[in-house]
Amino acid sequence: MKLVGISGCLRKESYNTKLLKTIGERYAESFDLEILSIRELPFYDQDEEADPPDAVKTFKEKVKKADGVIIATPEYNWSITGALKNALDWLSRGDKEMKDKPVMVVGASTGILGTVRAQIDLRKILGSSGLSARVLPPSTNEFLVTHAHEKGSFVGLRPYPTWTPILLYLYVSSILALARSKFLNPYAFRFITFVWLLIPSKKPFV
Ligand SMILES: Cc1cc2nc3c(=O)[nH]c(=O)nc-3n(C[C@H](O)[C@H](O)[C@H](O)COP(=O)(O)O)c2cc1C
């Protein structure tokens, strides 16, 4: 199974990009996750839609070929970032590469609500006629990383602090990592099953 990951954040140390990397590594046996960059995408411009810049063409082509998409969204001022909205706007036009594409929404923020507001907005946008993506219902598929800056052991978010005795830290963090890693499993499992059901050539029931 081939998936692409889109992080809504441009910064190098982005927790959301790290979350995607962690997901890719942890479920490497279930799917191949290629993380796409949205940094090179110019602002969407309808005048360029018929023949978009190369960076846009490459981005759209990769999404088109993927069996599914994982979007890790940060939360900026209670919504998704402008960079992510811009990427989605490009995808919503022309070949509409997101149409019927299974999408998993995850997100990490340093706040107490862990991108819940951004994810609500993102789900609404993904349901627009231009995108028409397939997203599992939020009730049991809302993966939120709150206080991301404190969760180094969970998603490899930050280097080991030098002020902690290193062995003790490694011991405690490995326990936490073990316990927390199971937390992501049901979400990933449901999404993997969902993608398999939607891959036309691999549908088990037709
Ligand atoms: C412009 C801006 C707006 C932000 N607004 C919110 C917000 O509404 N809710 C929230 O939980 N965090 C907010 N934050 C904090 C982000 O969650 C935090 O910067 C996070 O690390 C961004 O994701 P990243 O690590 O992938 O870059 C905001 C940060 C910035 C720079």
Ligand as a Chemical Component Dictionary entry (heavy atoms), coordinates in Angstrom:
data_LIG
# 
_chem_comp.id                   LIG 
_chem_comp.type                 NON-POLYMER 
_chem_comp.pdbx_formal_charge   0 
_chem_comp.three_letter_code    LIG 
# 
loop_
_chem_comp_atom.comp_id 
_chem_comp_atom.atom_id 
_chem_comp_atom.alt_atom_id 
_chem_comp_atom.type_symbol 
_chem_comp_atom.charge 
_chem_comp_atom.model_Cartn_x 
_chem_comp_atom.model_Cartn_y 
_chem_comp_atom.model_Cartn_z 
_chem_comp_atom.pdbx_ordinal 
LIG C1  C1  C 0 0.544  31.672 14.027 1  
LIG C2  C2  C 0 0.313  30.596 15.085 2  
LIG C3  C3  C 0 -0.951 30.376 15.559 3  
LIG C4  C4  C 0 -1.168 29.366 16.492 4  
LIG N1  N1  N 0 -2.460 29.102 16.905 5  
LIG C5  C5  C 0 -2.697 28.023 17.689 6  
LIG C6  C6  C 0 -4.030 27.630 17.978 7  
LIG O1  O1  O 0 -5.002 28.249 17.571 8  
LIG N2  N2  N 0 -4.221 26.515 18.739 9  
LIG C7  C7  C 0 -3.151 25.770 19.209 10 
LIG O2  O2  O 0 -3.378 24.751 19.870 11 
LIG N3  N3  N 0 -1.875 26.128 18.947 12 
LIG C8  C8  C 0 -1.624 27.217 18.183 13 
LIG N4  N4  N 0 -0.337 27.580 17.878 14 
LIG C9  C9  C 0 0.763  26.786 18.445 15 
LIG C10 C10 C 0 1.064  25.608 17.558 16 
LIG O3  O3  O 0 0.264  24.523 17.996 17 
LIG C11 C11 C 0 2.530  25.194 17.670 18 
LIG O4  O4  O 0 3.329  26.266 17.187 19 
LIG C12 C12 C 0 2.830  23.930 16.933 20 
LIG O5  O5  O 0 4.136  23.566 17.275 21 
LIG C13 C13 C 0 2.684  24.102 15.436 22 
LIG O6  O6  O 0 2.881  22.872 14.763 23 
LIG P1  P1  P 0 4.304  22.405 14.199 24 
LIG O7  O7  O 0 5.116  21.972 15.393 25 
LIG O8  O8  O 0 4.003  21.277 13.297 26 
LIG O9  O9  O 0 4.961  23.576 13.536 27 
LIG C14 C14 C 0 -0.092 28.588 16.962 28 
LIG C15 C15 C 0 1.194  28.854 16.483 29 
LIG C16 C16 C 0 1.402  29.836 15.555 30 
LIG C17 C17 C 0 2.810  30.073 15.029 31 
# 
loop_
_chem_comp_bond.comp_id 
_chem_comp_bond.atom_id_1 
_chem_comp_bond.atom_id_2 
_chem_comp_bond.value_order 
_chem_comp_bond.pdbx_ordinal 
LIG C1  C2  SING 1  
LIG C2  C3  SING 2  
LIG C2  C16 DOUB 3  
LIG C3  C4  DOUB 4  
LIG C4  N1  SING 5  
LIG C4  C14 SING 6  
LIG N1  C5  DOUB 7  
LIG C5  C6  SING 8  
LIG C5  C8  SING 9  
LIG C6  O1  DOUB 10 
LIG C6  N2  SING 11 
LIG N2  C7  SING 12 
LIG C7  O2  DOUB 13 
LIG C7  N3  SING 14 
LIG N3  C8  DOUB 15 
LIG C8  N4  SING 16 
LIG N4  C9  SING 17 
LIG N4  C14 SING 18 
LIG C9  C10 SING 19 
LIG C10 O3  SING 20 
LIG C10 C11 SING 21 
LIG C11 O4  SING 22 
LIG C11 C12 SING 23 
LIG C12 O5  SING 24 
LIG C12 C13 SING 25 
LIG C13 O6  SING 26 
LIG O6  P1  SING 27 
LIG P1  O7  DOUB 28 
LIG P1  O8  SING 29 
LIG P1  O9  SING 30 
LIG C14 C15 DOUB 31 
LIG C15 C16 SING 32 
LIG C16 C17 SING 33 
# 
